Amino acid sequence: MLELYQFELSQYSEKIRLILDYKGLAYRKIEVTPGVGQLDLFRLSGQRRVPVLKDGSTVISDSTAIAMYLDRKYPDKPLIPTDPKERGLCLLMEEWADESIGLKSRKVLFGALSQNPSFRTSVLPNTAPDFLKTVVGAVPPELLDLLGTGVGFGGEAIKEAKDGLKQDLEALSLLLLDRPYLVSDTPCLADFAVAGLSMLLKFPAGPYLDLPEALKGKGIPGLADSTLYETFFDWRDRIYADYRKPLTASTTTPSSGSAPTSIEID
């Protein structure tokens, strides 16, 4: 069985989960717990980012490389259109989504977490002790903003990212006004990239992710709750309803003490 080394809140991992479900491929999720080490994942793939896919003796890292591998190895329900113009648009939009929605959404999520203590604590696992939730919720927003500034996630960077995402979501909503998918009449890599990478802007409401109930259906204020982008998020919800398989307890394997535990999200 295919093995996906992943982080449940990684939108790049979600991009691959959508593709695997669309193609009807059975896989096992191996959760990489952030924070402690990455030796096993580095030994497996030569790098420390998720997602990483293991197919027998073949190991692939980077979400785009994984998508291309899956389309070559498992060609049923192809991801890349054959029409030259549609193929070009699909590849261009997938790359744009990775570099625009993927990167900006992390910044605006950090901004929402830093300003909203209840949202911040809701991201913690259900098993987190109450004292940890109290400590995390009590961290002053000013301190988080200062820490964020040091890694490019300060107030100005967050505002620029949010403004950019408003333009992105407007453009996507306009494209989807009179068509079922972004490029052609059937879904392609661009659709799954955009849908998966938008996960941090608004978490799916259905049983697709191993998240606290308080997070499901919630998102970034001013984006997820804006009527201006309803067309996009309605489309995204339809992608999930049509192609994403509901979560089952058997698909996720927690990392063991020797498993990779510190990640960078790719």
PyMOL commands that set and color helices and strands:
alter all, ss='L'
color gray80, all
select helices_A, chain A and resi 11-23+39-45+63-73+84-99+101-115+117-122+130-138+141-150+155-175+189-200+213-215+227-243+249-251
alter helices_A, ss='H'
color red, helices_A
select strands_A, chain A and resi 2-6+27-31+49-50+52-55+58-61+252-253+264-265
alter strands_A, ss='S'
color yellow, strands_A
deselect
rebuild
show_as cartoon
